[in-house]
């Protein structure tokens, strides 16, 4: 979704298929060339050490963790283990002077993120920098979402179904280019 939004303004390369591991991330980077202005890379994990490894290779300018869910608990043991692993992405981004995007609707991300570095918070509830509001569903069942930032308010009717799609759209739509943040690359 993020790559699609960014491709309206930039030449974008993105993670294809399920190439989000220690082999797929380097392949995605190798397939990025001078014609690309932006790389949208997905970093996956199911064992400790995978995110630090791929984040270090990627060296991100911006990063986003959509949520700390119940997936991959077999080896990461708990949601706190998932956070411990995924948070390396934020650490690498901050180390590079980049910006992190924090989903304040996720209680673990909200509670455990570092106070250091450049950050933007977003969510559907609470006090956040970029606020989403799921207004209604169309007759076809597609979500209508409002996004507010500073004193601007935008309305979008999504071409896909479901509340989770609205959450993913908020995460993607509030990223840097939309809010006049200059990409470093």
N, C-alpha and C positions, 0 to 999 in steps of 0.2 A: 504494500500500500504506500509506504514511504517513497520507494523508488518511483512509483507511478506519479505521485504528486510532484516530486522533484524533477521528473523528466519533462514537465511542462515548461521548465525554465532552463534546465541544464542537460548536458549529455551525461547520462548516468550508466554506470555498470553496477551490477548487484549480484548477490549470492544466488546461484541457480540451484534448483532442486534442493537437495539436503546437504549441500557442500558447506557445512558450518563447523567442521571439526578440524583437527590438526593437519589434515591433508587438504580438505576443501577450502579453507580460508587462504592458505598460500596459493592454491590454484586460482582462486578468484582474484587475488592481488596480481598474479602473473598475467591474467587475462584483462587487466586494466591497463590502458595505454594512454598516450598523449591526447587522444580525442575525447577522453572522459574527463569531465570536470568534477564529478562526484562519484564516490564509491559507497554504496550501501551494503555493508557486510553484516551478516548474521553470525553470531558466535554461539555455538551450541555446547552443551556439557552434559555429562552424566557421571563423571569422575572428577575428583579434586585434581587441580593442576591444569585442566584443559583451558579454562578461560585465561589464566595468567599467561600461558604459552601463546595462545592465539592473539590475545590483546597486545602483547609485546610485539609480535610480528606486525600486526595491523597498525599500531601507533595512531589511535583515533584522535580526530579533532573534536568530535562530538560523540556522546553515547547516551543510550536510552535502554533501560531495563523495563520491559512492559509490566512484569509482575514477578512475585516470588510465589510460585504455585507448588502443587503437590507432585509435579512430574519429577522423575529422576531421584526419588527418595531412596531407592535401593542402595545406591553407593554414597549419596550425599547425606543420607540418614534423616534429616529433618529440614524444615523450612529455614531454620537458622544456618544449616549446612549449605543449602541452596544460596542463601544470601552471601555467606562467606565466599563461596566460589564466584558468583556473579559480580560481587562488588569489586573484584579485581579490574573489571572493565572500567568502572568509574575511577579507580585509582590511577590506571594507566592514562586515561583521558586528562585527569587533573595534572598529572606529571608532565603531560605535553602542553599544558596551558590551555586546554580545551574546555568545552562546556558540557555539563551533564544535565540531563532532563529527568526530573524526578516525578514519578507517579505517586502523588500523595493520597490516592485512593487505596494504595497498597499499604497496609499498616506496617509491614516490616521495612519497606523502603523509606517510608516517612520517619519511622523511629530510628533507623540505624544509619542513614546516610551521613556522610561527613559534612561538617560545616565549612570545610575549606573548599576553595575553588569557585569557578563561575558556574552558576546553576539557575535553572528555571524549573519551577514546580508547576504541575498541571493536575487536573482532576475534575471530577463532577461534584465533589463536596468539599467543604472547608475553605479556608483561605489559601488561595493558590495564585500564581502569576497568570496562568492561562486556565480559564474556567470553561468547562463544557456543561451543556444542559441538553438532555434528551427531551425534546419538546413533545414529540408525538410520533406516530407511525402513519405512513400514507395508507390509502385503501389497499395497496398491494403489500403492505407490511414492511416497507422500507423506513428506516429511522430518519427523522428530521432532527438535526442537532444544531444548537447555537454554540458558538465559541466566542468568548469575550476575552479581550486582552487590552489592558489600560482602559481607554474609553471607546474602543472599537468593538463592534459586535457583528459577527458573520453568521449567516444561516446556510446550512448545507442539507440537501436531501441526498442520502447515500444511495448508490446504485446496488447495494448489497443488503442482506437482511440481518437482523438481530442486534441485540444490545451489545454483545461482544464486538461486533463490527463497529459500533459507535465508539466504544472505548479505544479500539485500535486506531480508528480514524483520528480521534482527539490526539493520541500519542504522535501520530504521523504529521498531522496538520499543524501542530504548534511548533514544530522544529524550526531551526534557525532562519532559513531563507524567508519564511512566511512573516517573521517578525523583525525584518530588517537587520538581521545579524549577518555579517559578511563571513562567508565560508573562507577558510584559510587556503583552500586549494582551488 
